[in-house]
Structures are given as structure tokens and as C-alpha cells.
Amino acid sequence: MVMRAAVLREFDVPLTVEEIDQPTPERGQVLVRIVASGVNPLDTKIQAGKAAHARVHLPAVLGLDLAGVVAAVGAEVTGFEPGDEVYGLCGGVGDLQGSLAEYAAVDARLLARKPKALSMREAAALPLAAVTSWEGLVDRAGVRAGQKVLVHGGAGGVGYVGVQLAQAHGAEAYATGGPASMRVIESLGAVPIDYTASKVEEYVERYTGGEGFDIIVDNVGGATLDASFAAVRTYHGHVVSALGWGSHSLAPLSFRGATYSGVFTLLPMLTGRGREHHGDILREIAALADAGALRPRLDPRAFTLDTVMDAHRLVADGTAEGKVVVDIAG
């Protein structure tokens, strides 16, 4: 049997929609009929050949996030059966087929039942952002009630989820962004901080009395990570970043007696180690979504496999008004 998929044959060349062999689930895998595929900035960087850390073997089907319906299960799979609605951070890196296809054979450990309160499109917008935020805030920083959490890039895909995750754990959320992001951040009930109008020391003084934030989540990297080291709480503060890839001075962090953690969300997919934890996280996220405590923000525009490069361009341009999702099946 064959299926339609958007295939990357050369880096920095548009994806082409082709008919390729439909996969068969092997031991431990679930065959998912994909309904929707979330598009992340990382997807566009992989396509452009600018993401060495997210290596793929060409030709490749890209797409990190999916939501869909279980079509079949392989040997030794428990917990899923045909007809189940699922979502997950499934592939699009290494030798794992991505979600820009009608079907994917996915390691069952990477999947969870789709939140009942969310549509397929909404569920497809969550996995990468939710897993990244959970690993940073919960696994690394141990977010808890009463803390002041600063999320850099609070209106972005990861930041938007991170703000809600901090609030769901009882923390007080603050988030930075440009002038155009202030209304979005306010809509979450977080305190918006316009980084173009306030210096680091100014907002640290205003909101923490100069003590610093208990947890700072960096979703921007570069100078923003440096600013985080100067804005974290003395002794007990923790900075976590998914983009800590540059060269940074640890002096401001060290002089505060604070700590730092890095998050590399793709590691379980690339190495095969720790995949169960991704499934565990997504089950926790589904429970929060079903309780009304977490929801993604979607760009209203519609895309299909045939217009996938339009979706990629929208994300790469940075002009999307929320998470971009490609509709794969009705």
C-alpha cells in the first residue's frame, strides 16, 4: 500500500508531495492515521539544512508533532488499540518518519491518548512545546506553588504553554515579549513585560524587589539567556533553557549562587533512551487540558500537504498568530 507524504530530498529545497510506501508497525510500534501535523520553527530549520542538532537522513518525511487515530498496533504493544485518538512528538528527526504523511509507524512509548477537550488540530499543536516546557519547569526546575516564574517569549509556541504550566502548578507567571505580544500574554493572566521598554534590572526591581525570579525559562537564547543569569533569584533561583547553545559567561549566575539546566527535547527520539517519559508527560498534559488548565493558541489559517511550504514560510517568517497546523486527513 502507498500513502501521500511531503518528502525532503535535498536540504534548502521545497518539500515535494509524493506517494511512498505506507509503513507497517513493527514490534512496539503503533500505526497512526495522521489527522493533523503541527509545524514548529525547528521543522523549517531542518528543511533549510540549518539544524545540525536535529539530524535527519535524506530522503526524509519531516514533521515533529502529530494527532491522529490508531489504525493498527504491532506486537507487544499494550495500552493502545485501533480507533484510539492519540497525539505525540513522533519523529521528523534521525531515522524516524515525521508527521507530514497520511500514516506513521510510531514508537508507542512516544504516544498518549489525545486530550478529549481538544480538537485534533489543537492536540497536534502541543507535543513539542508541552514536552519542552514540562522538562524545563517540572523535571529540571521543580516548579511549585508560590514561586515567581519568568518565561521569556511568552507568546511563542513553547512560552505560551510554559506560562500555563507554571500557573497550573500554583506559580505566579511573568512573561517577556515585544509590544505586539503584550495582549496575548495578558490574556493568559500572566504579567507582561515589554523587553523593548524595560531593562533587566528595572523589571527585576519592579516585580521581585531586586531579589530575582525563582525560575526563569529561556525560549530565545543568546543575549536573553545572559539576561536570565542576571535576573534569577539569589541562592535558590534556577535558569532553564532549550536554546543554551552559545558561549555564555556563567559569572552572573555563579555570583548569585543560582543554578542552570539545559533541555534537549529531541534526545529520546535520537537515542532511543527515555522515550517512556515523553509519553508520561503527554498524559499529564492531556489531564491538564481536559481540566481546562492548558490550551494551545492556533493560527487560524488552514494548510494541507499540498500547501505545506506555505505553512513553513509562515512559521519561518515569524508572522504566525499562534501555532501553525497542517491538516492531513479529514
C-alpha positions in Angstrom: 0.0 0.0 0.0 1.1 3.6 -0.6 0.4 6.9 1.1 0.9 10.6 0.3 3.7 12.4 2.1 5.7 15.6 1.9 9.3 14.4 1.3 12.6 16.3 1.8 15.1 15.1 -0.8 17.6 17.9 -0.6 18.2 20.5 2.1 17.0 24.0 1.4 14.8 22.7 -1.4 11.0 22.7 -1.1 9.3 19.6 0.2 7.6 17.5 -2.6 4.3 15.6 -2.2 4.8 12.1 -3.3 3.4 8.6 -3.0 5.6 6.4 -0.8 5.1 3.0 0.8 2.8 3.0 3.8 4.7 1.8 6.9 3.8 -1.4 8.7 4.0 -1.3 12.5 6.9 -3.3 13.9 7.3 -4.6 17.5 6.5 -1.9 20.0 5.0 0.4 17.3 1.6 1.9 16.6 0.4 2.7 13.1 -1.3 6.1 13.3 -3.6 7.6 10.6 -2.5 11.2 10.9 -5.2 13.9 11.0 -3.1 16.9 11.8 0.6 17.9 11.9 2.0 20.8 14.0 4.6 23.0 12.4 7.5 24.2 14.6 10.3 26.7 13.8 12.6 23.6 14.1 10.8 21.9 11.2 11.7 24.9 9.0 15.3 24.9 10.1 15.6 21.2 9.4 14.2 21.7 5.9 16.7 24.5 5.3 19.6 22.4 6.5 20.3 24.7 9.5 19.7 22.3 12.3 22.7 20.0 12.7 21.5 19.0 16.2 18.3 17.6 14.7 19.9 15.4 12.1 17.8 13.6 9.5 18.7 11.0 6.9 17.6 12.0 3.4 15.2 11.4 1.8 13.0 12.2 4.9 9.5 12.9 5.8 9.5 15.9 8.3 7.1 16.9 11.0 7.7 16.5 14.7 4.1 16.7 16.1 1.0 14.7 15.3 -2.5 14.0 16.3 -4.4 11.1 14.7 -6.2 7.8 15.1 -4.6 4.4 15.8 -5.0 2.2 12.7 -3.1 -0.9 13.8 -0.7 -2.0 16.6 2.4 -4.0 16.4 3.5 -6.9 18.6 3.9 -6.3 22.3 2.0 -3.0 22.3 -0.3 -2.5 25.3 -2.4 0.5 26.1 -3.5 1.3 22.6 -5.9 -0.3 20.1 -7.4 0.6 16.7 -9.7 3.6 16.9 -7.9 5.3 19.8 -7.3 9.1 19.3 -3.6 9.8 20.1 -1.1 12.6 19.9 2.7 12.8 20.3 6.1 14.1 19.4 6.7 11.3 17.0 9.6 11.8 14.5 10.9 14.0 11.8 14.5 13.6 13.1 17.1 10.9 12.9 15.6 7.9 11.1 12.1 8.4 12.5 9.5 9.3 9.9 7.7 12.5 10.6 4.1 13.6 10.6 3.7 15.2 7.2 2.2 12.0 5.8 -1.0 10.1 5.9 0.4 7.4 8.2 3.3 6.9 10.5 4.6 3.9 12.5 5.4 5.4 15.8 7.1 4.0 18.9 4.2 3.5 21.3 6.2 5.0 24.2 6.1 8.4 22.5 2.3 8.5 22.3 -0.5 9.3 24.6 -4.3 9.5 24.3 -5.4 12.8 22.8 -7.0 15.2 25.3 -10.7 14.9 25.0 -11.2 18.6 25.4 -9.1 19.5 22.4 -9.6 19.1 18.7 -7.2 17.2 16.6 -5.7 20.4 15.3 -5.2 21.7 18.9 -3.7 18.4 20.0 -1.2 18.5 17.1 0.0 21.9 18.2 1.0 20.7 21.7 3.6 17.9 21.8 7.0 19.6 21.3 6.0 22.7 23.2 4.5 20.8 26.0 7.3 18.3 26.4 9.9 21.0 26.3 8.1 23.1 28.9 7.5 20.2 31.2 11.1 19.0 31.1 12.3 22.5 31.9 9.8 23.7 34.5 8.8 20.4 36.2 11.7 18.0 35.7 14.6 20.4 36.0 13.3 23.4 38.0 10.7 21.7 40.2 8.2 24.4 39.8 5.8 24.8 42.8 3.2 27.0 44.3 4.2 30.4 45.5 7.2 30.8 43.1 7.7 33.7 40.7 8.4 32.3 37.2 9.6 34.4 34.3 9.1 32.9 30.8 11.0 34.6 28.0 9.0 34.6 24.8 5.7 34.1 26.5 3.6 34.5 23.3 5.6 31.9 21.4 4.6 28.2 21.0 6.8 26.9 23.9 6.4 30.0 26.1 2.6 30.1 25.7 2.4 26.5 27.1 5.1 27.3 29.7 3.1 30.1 31.2 0.1 27.9 31.6 2.1 25.1 33.0 3.7 27.3 35.7 0.2 28.6 36.6 -1.2 25.1 36.8 1.5 24.3 39.4 0.5 27.3 41.5 3.3 29.6 40.5 2.9 33.3 39.6 3.8 33.8 36.0 5.5 36.7 34.3 6.4 36.7 30.6 8.5 38.8 28.3 7.7 39.8 24.7 7.6 42.6 22.2 4.9 45.2 22.2 2.7 43.1 19.9 2.8 40.2 22.4 1.6 42.1 25.4 -2.1 41.4 24.8 -1.6 37.7 24.2 0.4 37.4 27.5 -2.2 39.3 29.4 -4.9 37.0 28.1 -3.2 34.1 29.9 -3.4 36.0 33.2 0.4 36.5 33.3 2.2 39.7 34.0 3.5 41.0 30.6 7.0 42.6 30.4 7.9 44.5 27.3 11.6 43.8 26.9 12.0 46.7 24.5 10.8 49.2 27.1 12.3 47.8 30.3 15.9 46.9 31.2 16.6 43.7 33.1 17.4 45.4 36.4 14.3 47.5 36.1 11.8 44.7 35.8 13.7 42.6 38.4 13.4 45.5 40.9 9.8 46.2 40.0 8.4 42.7 40.2 10.8 41.0 42.7 12.1 43.9 44.8 15.6 43.2 43.4 15.6 39.6 44.6 15.2 37.9 41.2 12.8 35.4 39.9 12.7 31.9 41.3 12.6 30.2 37.9 13.5 31.7 34.5 12.6 29.8 31.4 14.6 30.9 28.3 12.9 30.1 25.0 15.0 32.7 23.0 18.7 32.0 23.6 21.7 34.3 23.0 21.5 37.6 24.9 18.2 36.6 26.5 20.0 33.7 28.3 22.7 36.1 29.5 19.9 38.4 30.8 18.4 35.4 32.6 21.6 34.8 34.6 21.4 38.4 35.9 17.7 38.2 36.7 17.5 34.9 38.7 16.9 34.8 42.4 20.0 34.7 44.7 20.8 31.3 46.2 17.7 29.4 45.2 17.0 30.6 41.6 17.1 28.3 38.6 17.5 29.1 34.9 16.4 26.6 32.3 16.9 26.9 28.6 16.1 24.9 25.5 18.5 27.2 23.4 21.6 27.3 25.5 23.9 26.5 22.6 26.2 29.6 22.5 29.1 30.7 24.6 28.0 32.4 27.8 29.6 33.8 30.9 28.4 32.0 34.0 29.8 34.7 36.3 26.4 36.5 36.9 24.8 33.1 37.7 27.6 32.0 39.9 27.8 35.2 41.8 24.1 34.8 42.7 24.7 31.2 43.8 22.0 30.1 41.4 21.7 27.1 39.1 21.2 26.3 35.4 19.8 23.4 33.4 19.6 22.7 29.7 16.8 20.9 27.9 17.3 18.9 24.7 13.8 17.6 23.9 14.9 15.5 20.9 17.3 13.3 22.8 14.9 10.4 23.4 13.9 10.3 19.7 17.6 10.5 18.5 19.0 8.0 21.0 16.0 5.7 21.9 16.6 6.3 25.6 13.9 7.8 27.8 11.0 7.6 25.4 8.6 6.4 28.1 9.0 9.7 29.8 7.7 11.6 26.7 4.5 9.5 26.8 4.2 10.1 30.6 4.5 13.9 30.1 1.9 13.9 27.4 -0.6 12.0 29.6 0.0 14.7 32.3 -0.6 17.4 29.7 -3.8 15.8 28.5 -5.1 15.7 32.1 -4.4 19.5 32.4 -6.0 20.2 29.1 -9.1 18.2 30.0 -9.3 20.1 33.3 -9.3 23.4 31.4 -5.8 24.4 32.7 -3.9 24.3 29.4 -4.7 25.1 25.8 -2.6 26.0 22.7 -3.0 29.1 20.6 -3.6 28.3 17.0 -3.0 30.4 13.9 -6.4 30.5 12.1 -5.1 29.8 8.6 -5.6 26.3 7.0 -3.0 24.3 5.2 -2.8 20.8 3.7 0.0 18.6 2.4 -0.2 20.4 -0.9 0.3 23.8 0.7 2.8 22.7 3.3 5.6 25.0 2.1 3.2 28.0 2.6 2.9 26.8 6.2 6.7 26.5 6.5 7.1 30.0 5.1 4.6 31.5 7.6 6.5 29.9 10.5 9.9 30.9 9.2 8.8 34.5 8.7 7.7 34.7 12.3 4.4 36.2 11.3 2.1 33.4 12.5 -0.6 34.3 15.0 -0.2 31.1 17.0 0.8 27.6 16.3 0.6 26.6 12.6 -1.1 23.3 11.9 -1.3 21.3 8.6 -4.4 19.2 8.0 -3.5 15.8 6.8 -6.8 13.9 6.8 -10.5 14.8 7.4 
